[in-house]
């Protein structure tokens, strides 16, 4: 294997890890964020079915993962 093969293997592993770590909720969206307690706008509830966090908290959680 050459350097390009090693790099591609690394990319594939990173993508697989990111997909496995992503939490996907289905069902009813929460009315209040389970992190900060603020109301989740109805537009977000419709756009992201099953969401449990507001946009700001979800962004922070995604950066932590």
C-alpha positions in Angstrom: 0.0 0.0 0.0 1.2 3.5 -0.8 0.5 6.8 1.0 -2.7 7.4 -0.9 -4.1 4.1 0.2 -3.3 4.8 3.8 -4.9 8.3 3.5 -8.0 6.8 2.0 -8.2 4.2 4.7 -7.9 7.0 7.3 -10.7 9.0 5.6 -13.0 6.0 5.4 -12.4 5.3 9.1 -13.1 8.9 10.1 -16.3 8.9 8.1 -17.5 5.6 9.6 -16.7 6.9 13.1 -18.6 10.1 12.5 -21.7 8.3 11.1 -21.7 5.8 14.0 -21.4 8.6 16.6 -24.3 10.6 15.2 -27.4 10.3 17.3 -30.6 10.3 15.2 -33.9 10.8 17.0 -37.2 9.8 15.4 -40.7 10.6 16.7 -42.0 13.6 18.4 -39.8 16.7 18.8 -39.4 18.2 22.3 -41.0 21.5 23.0 -38.1 22.5 25.3 -34.4 21.9 24.8 -33.2 19.0 27.0 -29.9 20.9 27.6 -30.8 24.5 28.3 -34.6 24.4 28.8 -35.4 27.1 26.2 -38.3 26.6 23.8 -37.5 24.9 20.5 -39.0 26.8 17.6 -41.8 25.0 15.7 -39.9 25.5 12.5 -37.0 23.4 13.9 -39.4 20.8 15.3 -40.8 20.4 11.8 -37.4 20.5 10.0 -35.7 18.1 12.4 -38.3 15.5 13.5 -37.5 14.2 16.9 -35.1 17.0 17.8 -34.3 17.2 21.5 -32.1 20.3 21.6 -32.3 23.9 20.3 -30.0 24.9 17.4 -27.3 26.4 19.7 -27.1 23.4 22.1 -27.1 20.9 19.2 -24.2 22.8 17.5 -22.2 22.6 20.8 -22.9 18.9 21.2 -21.9 18.2 17.7 -18.5 20.0 18.2 -17.9 18.0 21.4 -18.4 14.6 19.6 
